[in-house]
Amino acid sequence: MCFTKIKKRLSSMIVYLIIAIALIIVTIPLYWLVITAFKPGWAIVNRPPIIIPTQLTLEHFHKSVFGSVQFTGALASIKDSLIIAIGNTVLSLTIGLFAAYSIVRFRTGGQHLSFWILSNRFLPPVAFIIPLYLILRKLHLFDTHLSLILIYCTFNVPFATWLLLGFIEQIPEDLENAAMVDGCSRMGAFLRISLPLALPGIAVSTLFCFLFAWNEYVMAFLLTGEKINTLPKHIPKYRGAHDILYGEISAVTIVAIIPAVILAFMLQKYLTRGLTTGAIRE
């Protein structure tokens, strides 16, 4: 018995040690990003590297957000990214939610529509660049907020629909039927019964749709010009011909992380359940 207890403790210690090492490996790049954003310019290029800086500054944040002589600030890019990410998230969730509800409750499209929707994610987004570019040019939508909102919908709507299918399927239809017997319309039963019960799935879909639209770089770079300048497209501008502004890049990267962190905290109470249920379909 004693040997068995020692063996279990050793196993637990090994597991905790592996987890601690993994956390350290994951945390080091984030820590280095943060201290680089707050280091003075001379401390960033100092050799050997300064691991714990004794001097801190907000100079890099001021230059990266509000601009300097060399580069324009990121305020306009933050605005563009927020407009596109929020607009795309709202549109993708609205379409995906009603599409999932229609497929589950009314068997829209038979047995193959849900698979066809998911098949739109089989190819990487960059594979659609040329046809999308030609379509945007033809419709005079090139270099606009609306163009990126609609383009991101082609990838976020299938994801949101497929994810929400599992959550809608877990909601008993008898609850809606009972509400309709009491006088609710079909839409009223959906809004009052099914929608609140599907909130965990909506929260997960919201986070993933927002992150895709907020972080996407390739399409924002190739399908926009000088008018629309999203944050991922703006960050590489801090790399000059002769030097790289590590402080400004780190500062604007931290600024780019903040909206996603805020959204995750806002949806936190739904995320645990949403990430572990609903997505598994029987």
C-alpha positions as CSV (number, residue, x, y, z in Angstrom):
1,M,0.0,0.0,0.0
2,C,2.8,2.4,0.9
3,F,4.6,1.8,-2.4
4,T,1.3,2.4,-4.2
5,K,0.8,5.8,-2.5
6,I,4.4,6.8,-3.3
7,K,3.9,5.8,-6.9
8,K,0.7,7.9,-7.1
9,R,2.4,10.9,-5.5
10,L,5.4,10.6,-7.9
11,S,3.0,10.4,-10.9
12,S,1.1,13.5,-9.7
13,M,4.4,15.4,-9.1
14,I,5.6,14.5,-12.7
15,V,2.2,15.7,-14.1
16,Y,2.4,19.0,-12.2
17,L,6.0,19.5,-13.2
18,I,5.1,19.0,-16.9
19,I,2.2,21.4,-16.6
20,A,4.5,24.0,-14.8
21,I,7.1,23.7,-17.6
22,A,4.5,24.1,-20.3
23,L,3.1,27.2,-18.6
24,I,6.5,28.7,-18.3
25,I,7.2,28.0,-22.0
26,V,3.9,29.6,-23.0
27,T,4.3,32.6,-20.6
28,I,7.8,33.6,-21.5
29,P,6.9,35.1,-25.0
30,L,4.0,37.0,-23.4
31,Y,6.2,38.3,-20.6
32,W,8.9,39.4,-23.1
33,L,6.3,41.2,-25.2
34,V,5.0,43.1,-22.2
35,I,8.4,44.2,-20.8
36,T,9.6,45.2,-24.4
37,A,6.6,47.5,-24.7
38,F,7.5,49.2,-21.4
39,K,11.3,49.3,-21.8
40,P,13.2,52.4,-22.9
41,G,14.7,52.2,-26.4
42,W,18.2,51.7,-25.1
43,A,17.1,48.8,-22.9
44,I,15.5,46.9,-25.8
45,V,18.7,46.6,-27.7
46,N,21.0,46.2,-24.7
47,R,23.3,43.2,-24.7
48,P,23.0,41.0,-22.6
49,P,19.2,41.4,-22.6
50,I,17.6,43.0,-19.6
51,I,15.1,40.4,-18.2
52,I,13.8,42.6,-15.3
53,P,13.9,46.3,-16.4
54,T,14.5,48.9,-13.7
55,Q,13.1,51.8,-15.9
56,L,9.7,51.8,-17.5
57,T,8.2,54.1,-20.0
58,L,4.9,54.7,-21.9
59,E,6.7,56.3,-24.8
60,H,6.2,53.3,-27.1
61,F,2.4,53.3,-26.5
62,H,2.2,57.0,-27.2
63,K,4.1,56.7,-30.5
64,S,2.3,53.5,-31.7
65,V,-1.2,54.6,-30.9
66,F,-1.1,58.4,-31.5
67,G,1.8,58.4,-34.1
68,S,5.2,59.9,-34.5
69,V,7.3,61.6,-37.1
70,Q,8.0,58.3,-38.8
71,F,4.7,56.5,-38.6
72,T,1.0,57.3,-38.3
73,G,-0.7,56.1,-35.1
74,A,-2.9,53.0,-34.8
75,L,-6.1,54.8,-33.7
76,A,-7.6,54.7,-37.2
77,S,-6.6,51.1,-37.6
78,I,-8.2,50.2,-34.3
79,K,-11.4,51.9,-35.4
80,D,-11.4,50.0,-38.8
81,S,-10.8,46.7,-37.1
82,L,-13.5,47.3,-34.5
83,I,-16.1,48.2,-37.2
84,I,-15.2,45.2,-39.3
85,A,-15.0,42.7,-36.4
86,I,-18.2,43.8,-34.6
87,G,-20.1,44.1,-37.9
88,N,-19.0,40.7,-39.1
89,T,-19.7,39.0,-35.7
90,V,-23.2,40.4,-35.5
91,L,-24.1,39.5,-39.1
92,S,-22.4,36.0,-38.8
93,L,-24.2,35.1,-35.6
94,T,-27.6,36.4,-36.8
95,I,-27.4,34.3,-40.0
96,G,-25.8,31.3,-38.3
97,L,-28.3,31.2,-35.5
98,F,-31.4,31.3,-37.8
99,A,-29.8,28.9,-40.2
100,A,-29.0,26.4,-37.4
101,Y,-32.5,26.8,-36.0
102,S,-34.1,26.2,-39.5
103,I,-32.0,23.1,-40.1
104,V,-32.8,21.6,-36.7
105,R,-36.5,22.5,-36.4
106,F,-37.7,22.4,-40.1
107,R,-35.1,20.0,-41.6
108,T,-34.2,22.7,-44.1
109,G,-32.0,21.2,-46.9
110,G,-32.5,17.6,-45.8
111,Q,-29.5,15.7,-44.5
112,H,-26.8,17.3,-46.6
113,L,-27.2,21.0,-46.1
114,S,-25.3,21.1,-42.8
115,F,-22.4,19.2,-44.4
116,W,-22.4,21.5,-47.4
117,I,-22.2,24.5,-45.1
118,L,-19.2,23.0,-43.3
119,S,-17.5,22.2,-46.6
120,N,-17.0,25.9,-47.1
121,R,-14.3,25.7,-44.5
122,F,-12.4,22.9,-46.2
123,L,-10.2,25.3,-48.2
124,P,-8.0,27.9,-46.7
125,P,-9.4,31.5,-47.1
126,V,-6.4,32.5,-49.3
127,A,-7.7,30.1,-52.0
128,F,-10.6,32.5,-52.7
129,I,-8.5,35.6,-53.0
130,I,-8.6,36.0,-56.8
131,P,-12.4,35.5,-57.4
132,L,-13.2,37.7,-54.4
133,Y,-10.9,40.4,-55.7
134,L,-12.7,40.3,-59.1
135,I,-16.1,40.4,-57.5
136,L,-15.3,43.3,-55.3
137,R,-13.8,45.3,-58.2
138,K,-17.0,44.6,-60.3
139,L,-19.3,45.7,-57.4
140,H,-17.2,48.7,-56.5
141,L,-16.7,47.4,-53.0
142,F,-13.0,47.2,-53.0
143,D,-11.3,48.9,-50.0
144,T,-14.4,49.3,-47.9
145,H,-15.6,48.1,-44.5
146,L,-18.5,46.3,-46.0
147,S,-16.4,44.2,-48.3
148,L,-14.4,42.7,-45.5
149,I,-17.5,42.2,-43.3
150,L,-19.2,40.2,-46.1
151,I,-16.0,38.3,-47.0
152,Y,-15.4,37.2,-43.4
153,C,-19.0,36.1,-43.3
154,T,-18.3,33.5,-45.9
155,F,-16.0,31.8,-43.4
156,N,-17.6,32.7,-40.1
157,V,-21.2,31.9,-41.0
158,P,-20.5,28.2,-41.7
159,F,-18.5,27.9,-38.4
160,A,-21.2,29.6,-36.4
161,T,-24.0,27.5,-38.0
162,W,-22.3,24.2,-37.5
163,L,-21.4,25.0,-33.9
164,L,-24.9,26.3,-33.0
165,L,-26.5,23.2,-34.6
166,G,-25.4,21.1,-31.6
167,F,-26.8,23.5,-29.1
168,I,-30.2,23.9,-30.9
169,E,-30.5,20.1,-31.1
170,Q,-30.1,19.8,-27.3
171,I,-33.0,22.1,-26.7
172,P,-36.2,20.0,-26.4
173,E,-38.8,21.0,-29.0
174,D,-41.5,20.3,-26.5
175,L,-40.5,23.5,-24.6
176,E,-41.3,25.6,-27.7
177,N,-44.5,23.7,-28.4
178,A,-45.6,24.3,-24.8
179,A,-44.9,28.0,-25.2
180,M,-46.9,28.1,-28.5
181,V,-49.8,26.4,-26.8
182,D,-49.7,29.2,-24.2
183,G,-50.0,31.8,-27.0
184,C,-46.5,32.5,-28.2
185,S,-45.8,32.6,-31.9
186,R,-43.0,30.5,-33.3
187,M,-40.6,33.6,-33.2
188,G,-41.7,34.4,-29.7
189,A,-41.0,30.8,-28.5
190,F,-37.6,31.0,-30.2
191,L,-36.7,34.3,-28.6
192,R,-38.0,33.5,-25.1
193,I,-37.2,29.8,-24.8
194,S,-34.5,28.6,-27.3
195,L,-32.4,31.8,-27.4
196,P,-31.6,32.0,-23.7
197,L,-30.9,28.2,-23.6
198,A,-28.5,28.6,-26.5
199,L,-26.5,31.4,-24.9
200,P,-23.4,29.3,-24.2
201,G,-23.1,28.3,-27.9
202,I,-23.7,31.9,-28.9
203,A,-21.0,33.1,-26.6
204,V,-18.4,30.6,-28.0
205,S,-19.5,31.5,-31.6
206,T,-19.2,35.2,-30.8
207,L,-15.7,34.9,-29.4
208,F,-14.4,32.8,-32.4
209,C,-16.1,34.9,-35.0
210,F,-14.7,38.1,-33.5
211,L,-11.2,36.7,-33.2
212,F,-11.1,35.6,-36.8
213,A,-12.3,39.0,-38.1
214,W,-10.0,40.9,-35.6
215,N,-6.8,38.9,-36.3
216,E,-7.2,38.2,-40.1
217,Y,-4.3,39.6,-42.1
218,V,-4.1,38.1,-45.6
219,M,-7.5,39.2,-47.0
220,A,-7.3,42.6,-45.2
221,F,-3.9,43.1,-46.9
222,L,-4.8,41.9,-50.4
223,L,-8.4,43.2,-50.6
224,T,-8.0,46.7,-49.3
225,G,-6.1,49.7,-50.3
226,E,-5.2,53.0,-48.6
227,K,-8.6,53.7,-47.1
228,I,-9.0,50.7,-44.9
229,N,-6.1,49.8,-42.7
230,T,-6.9,47.2,-40.1
231,L,-4.7,46.6,-37.1
232,P,-3.0,43.4,-38.3
233,K,-2.3,45.2,-41.6
234,H,-0.9,48.3,-39.7
235,I,1.5,46.4,-37.3
236,P,4.1,45.5,-40.0
237,K,4.6,49.2,-40.8
238,Y,6.8,49.5,-37.8
239,R,9.4,47.5,-39.6
240,G,11.5,50.1,-41.4
241,A,14.1,49.7,-44.1
242,H,17.0,50.0,-41.7
243,D,15.6,49.1,-38.3
244,I,12.7,47.4,-36.5
245,L,10.8,49.4,-33.8
246,Y,10.4,46.6,-31.4
247,G,9.0,48.8,-28.7
248,E,6.2,50.2,-30.9
249,I,5.4,46.7,-32.3
250,S,5.1,45.3,-28.8
251,A,3.0,48.2,-27.6
252,V,0.5,48.0,-30.4
253,T,0.4,44.2,-30.1
254,I,-0.7,44.6,-26.5
255,V,-3.3,47.1,-27.6
256,A,-4.5,44.6,-30.2
257,I,-4.9,41.9,-27.5
258,I,-7.0,44.0,-25.1
259,P,-10.4,43.8,-27.0
260,A,-10.2,40.0,-27.3
261,V,-9.4,39.7,-23.5
262,I,-12.3,42.0,-22.6
263,L,-14.7,40.0,-24.8
264,A,-13.5,36.8,-23.2
265,F,-14.0,38.1,-19.7
266,M,-17.5,39.4,-20.6
267,L,-18.5,35.9,-22.0
268,Q,-16.6,34.0,-19.3
269,K,-19.6,32.5,-17.5
270,Y,-20.9,31.0,-20.7
271,L,-17.6,29.8,-22.2
272,T,-16.9,26.9,-19.9
273,R,-20.2,25.2,-20.7
274,G,-20.1,26.4,-24.3
275,L,-16.8,24.9,-25.1
276,T,-17.6,21.5,-23.6
277,T,-21.2,20.9,-24.7
278,G,-23.2,21.4,-27.8
279,A,-20.4,21.0,-30.3
280,I,-20.4,17.2,-29.9
281,R,-23.2,15.8,-32.0
282,E,-24.6,12.3,-31.7
